[in-house]
C-alpha cells in the first residue's frame, strides 16, 4: 500500500470539495483530520500547528520550529506539503496568507477555540465555518485500504472479548478487570487504549460508566465496551454483555430481544436506508417489546481514524447510508437501579452489503 | 482536604472574575477547566457537555442524558451545580439561556471549534472571547492543596528518572526504553502517562522527538523528557540528559554551561521578574557562551492540571511571576545533525522563593 499516493489523493479531494463549498481557506490542526490528510500524527499543543489549503497555493504546514524535525520525520514533505516554521516570539497566526478570493474559512471541527478566536480576530471580515462539511464527506467514505485497517482493528478487539472469561477472577473490582483488559488491548496489536468501560451490576445502567472500585459479584451483569487504536491510526470498538454465574430470567428475556434488535439493524444495512431509518430499526423492535424507553442513545456512530465520526445513526440524520460508510450498531437498554445491556459491532457497507468487523458471539457470555 | 469547599471557592472566584471582565456567560467544556472548577473529569465527546455560569443564575451543567449518572458520580451536585440533561434528538446548544445583561460570552480555550461555531450562530449578536482570561488567572495561582499535589507529582517522576540507569539495557531501541519508562510512570503512582520523549544520538536535536526504532548505542546522548498525571489530576514533567558510556569533551563542556544556565534561572525565580525577564536569564548565559542560537524554545511553561498552562516563560510575556505560580525551567540546546540536551525542573514560587518539585541530579548521568 502506497500511502503517499493515498494522502495525495485525499488532499486533492479536499481541494475539490473546497471549491464546491465556497471555501477559500481550509485550516486543519493536529488530530485525526491532519493525520488523515497527511499522515502526520502531530501533538495538539497550545502552539499552533496548522495545515493550510488555499486555492492556487500549494499545501502548507505551519509548525513551531521545535516541531520541524518531527514533522519531517512524518514524511509530510513527500506529499509536497511545504513546511513553514515559526519561532517562539513570532505570531504563528499571521503566517496564514489572506486568501485571494472571497470564500469562507473552514476550520477543523476539533481546533481549540482559543485558536479559532485568534483567526477570527485576524480575518475579521471573513466568514468562518466548520471544516466538517469537507472532512466528514471525505472521511465517511472508506477506501479499500481503510476497510482493511478497520477489519484488522476489529480482529484485535475480538481477541480481547474472547479472552475476557479467562481474564476475570472472583474478587476483581471493575478497575482491576479493566486494567487486565487494557493490557490485552495492547498485546492484541493496538497502539493505544481508547476506552475501557467495565460496568457491573447496577452500574451497567450507566452507558458510559467509569470503572471504579466496585467489586464484581456473582449474579452481576457486566457491560464491557472497549476500543483501541491500531498503529496505522484506525479504531476498534465493540461491546459485549457478560453475566457472572447466572442472571434472572427477566433479564435474560430482555437480552434476547436486544439481540434480535441488533441483528435486525445489521440486516437492514443492506437496505437503501437513511441514517435515521436505520436508527429506527432497533428502536421499533424494542418498542414492540416495551423496551424503547430504556434505549436512551442513538443506534450508532461512524468510526475510522476517530472512534466517533460521521455518519451518526440517529433520529434526525436524513443522509443515506452509502457504500464505504463504517459505523457501529449498538442498541442497548438501561434500567436505573437495576441493570443494563448493550451489544455493539462495527459494520461497513460495501458492495451494498454489510461487512462485520466483529465476530464474537452475541449470546450472553456466562463467566 | 475538603475538595467540596475548594471547588465552591473556585466557582465563586470565577463568577467574580466574570463581572470584572464584563463576561455574561462562561461556557466550560470537558477538560482541565471543568475538572478544576467542579471535579468532574468528563469525556470530551462530540456530544455537548458544558458548565454554564451566568450572572444571578446558579451554576448549571448540561450533559447528554447517557452521561447523567457519570456526572452525578463525580459529586458535582454536592457543589450545588444543577444537572440538565438533553436527549439525542434535542439541540443541546439551545439549553443555554440568553443572558439577561449584555456582556460577552467567554468560551473554554479548549472547546472544540465545531461547538463554538454552533454557539456563535445561536447567539449571533453576542461577542465571544477566550475564557482563558478568567481561567488562566484562576489556575495560574496554586492553592496550598495544589502545591502539595504538584510536589507529589514531582516525587513520582523523580522516582522514574532515578530508575532509568537500571532500566536501560544494551540493545534497547528508543521505543523499548520508552515502554519500560511508561510502565514505571504508572507504578510510581501516576494514573496516566502523558508523554515519554526518549531521543537518542542525533534525534536528541529534536526537542519533541517521538521515540522510534532507533537502537540506542554507545556514545549516544539521551534526552529523556517524561510526565504523567496523578489520580488527583496534577501533572509531572521533568527532563534529564543521559550519556551511554562516554561523550565528547565538546558535548560535556556545552552541557556544563546548560546546567549553569538552568541553575541561574531557578535562582532568579526569587527575583521580582516578569516572565520574559526570567526567560532571558538562561538565554543570556547561553548567549555569552555562543549557545543561544541553539536554544530554540521558551524557557518554560506553567503546569498544574495541564502540562502546559499559564504562565509561559517566554519573551513577550510581561506578566510578573508571582507567588503561587508553578512552571518549568527547561533550557536546552539542539544542534541539528549532532546532538541536543535539556534540563527541566518544575518550580513553584512560594513565599517569594522557588520550591523545586524535582530533585534528581542535574549532572550528566552516564549509563
Interface residues (C-beta under 8 A of the other chain):
Chain A: X43 X45 X46 X64 X65 X66 X67 X68 X69 X70 X73 X87 X88 X89 X107 X108 X109 X110 X111 X112 X113 X114 X115 X116 X117 X128 X129 X130 X132 X195 X205 X206 X207 X208 X209 X210 X212 X296 X297 X298 X308 X314 X315 X316 X334 X336
Chain B: X43 X45 X46 X64 X65 X66 X67 X68 X69 X70 X73 X87 X88 X89 X107 X108 X109 X110 X111 X112 X113 X114 X115 X116 X117 X128 X129 X130 X132 X195 X205 X206 X207 X208 X209 X210 X212 X296 X297 X298 X308 X314 X315 X316 X334 X336
